[in-house]
Amino acid sequence: MSRFIWGSAAFLGAVAGILYVPLTGALTPGVLTVGVLIPAFTGAVIGGMTSLPGAFVGGITIGLAESLSTWASGHYHIGGQLIQDRIPGAPSIVLLTLLLVVLLARPQGLLGQEA
């Protein structure tokens, strides 16, 4: 059963890579890291690594936070410039700040249990 699970995880990861690379336009070593891995890990940690519903809630939270920060950085100004012009990568900063706040306040995640 363990070999089957590892094999299916490898297969699904390969399929995800094959489907994602044409969207980015380049096959580089870290192509999935910033766009997929960091937000997915952040969502899992925020919701709780031991809770499947928590990971779902964390994923929804991360999606909303990233969308809202992308929208806000394109519509609001700081000192006459758009936020996205003054602070490149603002959505990533918001995600990592949210991760840091949750880890400091509740290390097991929002719906996770003590290990």
Protein Blocks (a to p, Z undefined) as FASTA:
>chain_A
ZZmmmmmmmmmmmmmmmmmmmmnopacfklmmmmmmmmmmmmmmmnopkbmklmmmmmmm
mmmmmmmmmmmmmmbceehiafklmmghklmmmmmmmmmmmmmmmmnojkbccZZ
